[in-house]
Amino acid sequence: MATLRQYFDTDFSNATKLTGTVEYEGQNIEAKICYDFVGGVAFFACYIPRNGKINILLSALLEKFANGSTQINFDGHVGLPEGKSFPGEIYVDNGKTFNLKARISGDNEWVSIHEFERVKRIFIYTETMPIKKCTDRLRSNANEKGVKILFRSKKYVETRTRNEVPFAFLSHDSRDKEIAREIATYLQNRMCPVWYDEFSLAVGDHLRDSIEQGLKDSKKCVLLLSKNFLSNSGWTKKEFDSVFTRELVEEKKLILPVWLNVSQKEVFEYSPSLANVYALNWSELGKEKVCEKLHRAIL
C-alpha cells in the first residue's frame, strides 16, 4: 500500500509544481505550489509529519496564505506535468526574477505564474489528523478569508488504495509468499498498484469475484513460476488459464514471467507457449533487478 507521503509526492500530475519548504518556529514544512495552466488555477500543498503542534501550525499557514503570501523557500526544482498530459509548451525563465510561463497549443499568448490569482485552495497532507472541532474551526476561518482547506490523511490513503485499479496482477503459489510480498511491496512503493491478496482482499470479500476482477482490470499479469506454482492444479492454474485466455481474446502480451528455481524444460512441460515468453530469473538477477525490470514493463 502506498503511503501518504508518496501520494503527496505524486498527486497533481497534470500541474506544474514549484517545490520547497515553509518555515514555522524553526521547522521546515515540505510544500509545493501547483499551477494548472489549463484550468488557470493555482493551489498549495504541504506535507506535515507527526506533529503535536499541528493546530497551531495550520493556523499559522492559513493566516500566511489568507494574507496573499504564497511564497515558499523554493528549492530550485520544477516538476513538469507527467507524460503527454500538457497540451502545449512550458518555459522556465531562471533569470534575476524567476518566472514560469506556459502556452496552450494553438494559443499565441504565454501565461505567466505571476498572472495567477492568489492561492485559494490548500491541501494539507498530515500524518496526525486534528480532532474534528479543530478542523471545523480551521475550515470556517479559511472560508471567511476565501480559502478552502482540504485535509488528506490516513483515511485518504485507505480510500485511494481501495479504489485504485491495479496495474498488475501478481499470481503466485502461497508457499512462495515471501518473495511475492517483496515484489508486491517494491511495486506498490513506486506507485504501481498491484492486485496481491494481502493488499487487495478485505475480510468478507468473495475470493473468486475479487481475483477475476483483478485479472480483468490489470494491465499485466506477473507469474511467479516456481516448482510450487507448476505443481499447483488449484488457484494458480485457474489464474494462468484466465490470463492466457485474455491474451487470446485481446490479442495483447499480458504475461510477465519470473522464474524461481525452475528450468525451461519444466516450464515447457507446464505450458509450451509460456516457455517461449522472455522471463526474468530471480536467482540470476536478484530482487532489485527483477523488480526494477518488472516496474518498467508494467508502466
C-alpha positions in Angstrom: 0.0 0.0 0.0 1.3 3.4 -0.9 2.0 5.9 1.9 0.6 9.4 2.4 4.0 10.8 1.7 4.1 9.0 -1.6 0.7 10.4 -2.6 1.9 13.9 -1.6 4.9 13.4 -3.9 2.9 12.1 -6.9 -0.5 13.8 -6.7 -1.4 16.6 -9.2 0.5 15.0 -12.1 -1.3 17.4 -14.5 0.1 20.5 -12.8 3.5 22.3 -12.9 4.9 22.3 -9.4 7.4 24.5 -7.6 8.7 22.6 -4.5 10.4 23.8 -1.4 9.6 24.5 2.3 7.7 26.8 4.5 9.3 27.6 7.9 7.4 27.8 11.1 9.2 28.1 14.5 12.4 26.7 13.1 10.6 23.7 11.5 10.7 23.4 7.7 7.5 22.0 6.3 7.7 20.4 2.9 5.5 22.3 0.5 4.7 23.0 -3.2 2.7 25.5 -5.2 0.9 23.8 -8.1 0.0 25.7 -11.3 -2.7 24.3 -13.5 -2.2 26.3 -16.7 -5.1 24.5 -18.5 -7.6 25.4 -15.8 -5.9 28.6 -14.9 -5.8 27.9 -11.1 -3.0 27.7 -8.5 -3.1 25.8 -5.3 -0.8 25.0 -2.4 0.0 21.6 -0.8 2.2 20.7 2.2 3.2 17.6 4.0 3.2 17.6 7.8 4.7 14.5 9.6 3.5 13.6 13.0 3.5 16.8 15.0 2.0 17.7 18.3 1.5 21.4 17.3 -0.4 20.7 14.2 -3.3 23.0 15.1 -1.0 26.0 15.8 1.0 25.2 12.6 -2.1 25.0 10.4 -3.5 28.3 11.9 -0.2 30.0 11.0 -0.2 28.6 7.5 -3.7 29.7 7.0 -3.0 33.2 8.2 0.0 33.4 5.9 -1.8 32.3 2.8 -5.0 34.2 3.6 -3.0 37.4 3.5 -1.9 36.7 0.0 1.6 35.3 0.7 2.1 32.1 -1.3 5.9 32.2 -1.1 7.9 29.1 -0.2 11.6 28.6 0.2 12.0 27.4 -3.4 14.5 24.6 -3.7 15.0 25.1 -7.5 13.0 22.1 -8.5 10.2 22.5 -11.1 8.0 19.4 -11.5 6.5 19.4 -15.0 3.3 17.7 -16.0 3.9 14.0 -16.4 3.9 12.2 -19.8 1.8 13.9 -22.5 -0.8 15.4 -20.2 0.1 19.1 -21.0 -1.2 20.2 -24.4 1.3 22.9 -25.1 4.7 24.3 -24.1 6.2 25.3 -20.8 9.1 27.8 -20.5 11.2 28.2 -17.3 13.0 31.6 -17.0 15.6 31.4 -14.3 16.9 34.9 -14.7 17.1 37.6 -12.0 13.4 37.2 -11.3 12.2 33.6 -11.6 9.3 33.1 -13.9 7.4 30.2 -15.3 5.3 30.6 -18.5 3.1 28.3 -20.5 1.3 28.4 -23.8 -1.5 26.1 -24.8 -1.3 24.6 -28.3 -3.0 27.0 -30.8 -2.8 30.0 -28.5 -0.3 32.8 -29.3 -0.2 34.2 -25.7 2.1 33.0 -23.0 0.7 32.9 -19.4 2.9 33.6 -16.5 2.6 32.3 -12.9 2.6 36.0 -11.9 -0.8 36.4 -13.6 -2.5 33.8 -11.4 -4.8 34.9 -8.6 -3.6 34.2 -5.0 -3.9 30.6 -3.8 -7.5 29.9 -2.7 -7.1 26.2 -2.1 -4.8 24.4 0.4 -4.2 20.7 0.5 -2.9 19.5 3.9 -1.3 16.1 3.9 -1.0 15.2 7.6 0.0 12.1 9.4 -1.7 13.4 12.5 -5.3 14.4 11.8 -6.6 17.2 14.1 -9.8 16.4 16.0 -13.0 17.4 14.3 -13.7 20.6 16.2 -10.3 21.9 15.3 -10.7 21.1 11.6 -14.2 22.6 11.6 -12.8 25.8 13.1 -9.9 26.0 10.7 -12.2 25.4 7.7 -14.6 28.1 9.0 -11.8 30.6 9.4 -10.4 29.7 6.0 -13.8 30.1 4.3 -14.1 33.6 5.8 -10.8 34.5 4.2 -11.8 33.0 0.8 -9.6 30.0 1.2 -10.6 26.3 1.1 -8.7 23.7 3.2 -8.7 20.0 2.2 -7.2 17.5 4.6 -5.6 14.3 3.3 -4.7 11.8 6.0 -4.8 8.1 6.7 -8.4 7.9 5.5 -7.4 9.3 2.2 -4.7 6.6 1.8 -7.2 3.9 2.6 -9.8 5.2 0.2 -7.3 5.6 -2.6 -5.8 2.2 -2.1 -9.3 0.6 -2.1 -10.4 2.3 -5.3 -7.3 2.2 -7.4 -7.4 -0.1 -10.4 -4.3 -2.4 -10.2 -1.6 -2.0 -12.9 -0.6 -5.7 -12.4 -1.9 -8.9 -11.1 0.6 -11.0 -9.1 -0.1 -14.7 -9.4 1.9 -17.0 -7.1 1.7 -20.1 -5.0 1.1 -19.4 -1.3 4.3 -21.3 -0.5 6.2 -18.6 -2.3 4.5 -15.8 -0.3 7.7 -14.2 1.0 9.1 -13.5 -2.5 5.7 -12.5 -3.8 5.4 -10.0 -0.9 8.8 -8.5 -1.8 7.7 -7.9 -5.4 4.3 -6.5 -4.5 5.8 -4.1 -1.9 8.5 -2.9 -4.3 5.9 -2.1 -6.9 3.4 -0.5 -4.5 6.1 1.7 -3.1 6.8 3.1 -6.5 3.1 4.0 -7.1 2.5 0.9 -9.2 -0.8 -0.6 -7.7 -0.7 -4.4 -7.7 -3.5 -6.9 -7.1 -1.9 -9.0 -4.4 -4.0 -11.0 -2.0 -2.5 -9.5 1.2 -3.1 -5.9 -0.1 -6.3 -6.4 -2.1 -8.5 -8.7 -0.1 -10.6 -7.5 2.9 -12.5 -9.6 5.4 -15.7 -10.7 3.7 -14.6 -10.3 0.1 -15.7 -13.0 -2.3 -12.3 -14.6 -3.3 -13.3 -15.7 -6.8 -15.0 -12.4 -7.7 -12.1 -10.3 -6.5 -9.5 -12.4 -8.3 -11.4 -12.4 -11.5 -11.9 -8.7 -11.3 -8.2 -8.2 -10.7 -7.3 -10.4 -13.6 -9.7 -8.4 -15.9 -8.6 -4.9 -14.8 -4.8 -5.3 -14.6 -2.6 -4.2 -17.5 -0.2 -7.0 -16.9 0.0 -10.3 -15.0 3.2 -11.3 -13.2 3.6 -15.0 -12.9 5.9 -16.1 -10.1 6.8 -19.5 -11.7 8.3 -21.9 -9.1 8.1 -25.7 -8.7 5.2 -24.9 -6.3 3.4 -22.9 -8.9 3.9 -25.5 -11.6 2.6 -28.3 -9.4 -0.4 -26.4 -8.2 -3.6 -27.5 -10.0 -5.8 -25.1 -8.0 -5.9 -21.3 -8.0 -2.6 -20.6 -9.8 -3.7 -22.9 -12.7 -7.1 -21.1 -12.9 -5.3 -17.7 -12.8 -2.9 -18.8 -15.6 -5.8 -20.2 -17.7 -7.7 -16.9 -17.3 -4.9 -14.6 -18.3 -3.9 -16.9 -21.2 -7.5 -16.7 -22.4 -7.4 -12.9 -22.0 -4.3 -12.7 -24.1 -6.0 -14.6 -26.9 -9.2 -12.5 -26.7 -7.5 -9.1 -26.5 -4.5 -10.1 -28.7 -2.1 -8.4 -26.2 1.0 -9.6 -24.4 0.0 -9.6 -20.8 2.2 -12.2 -19.1 5.4 -11.2 -17.3 7.0 -14.4 -16.1 9.5 -14.6 -13.2 11.3 -17.9 -12.9 12.1 -19.1 -9.4 14.4 -22.1 -9.4 12.8 -23.7 -12.5 14.2 -24.8 -15.8 12.9 -24.1 -19.3 12.1 -27.8 -19.6 9.8 -27.6 -16.5 8.1 -24.5 -17.8 7.7 -26.1 -21.2 6.0 -29.2 -19.7 3.6 -26.9 -17.9 2.9 -24.8 -21.0 4.9 -24.9 -24.2 3.8 -21.3 -25.1 4.8 -20.0 -21.7 8.3 -21.4 -22.2 8.7 -19.1 -25.2 8.0 -15.9 -23.3 11.1 -13.9 -22.2 11.3 -14.3 -18.4 13.2 -12.8 -15.5 15.3 -15.2 -13.5 15.1 -14.4 -9.8 18.1 -16.5 -8.9 20.3 -14.9 -11.5 19.2 -11.3 -11.4 18.2 -10.9 -7.8 15.4 -8.9 -6.2 16.4 -5.3 -7.2 16.9 -6.0 -10.9 13.9 -8.2 -11.3 11.6 -5.7 -9.6 13.1 -2.8 -11.5 12.5 -4.6 -14.8 9.0 -5.5 -13.9 8.3 -1.9 -12.9 9.4 -0.6 -16.3 7.5 -3.3 -18.1 4.2 -2.6 -16.3 4.4 1.2 -16.6 
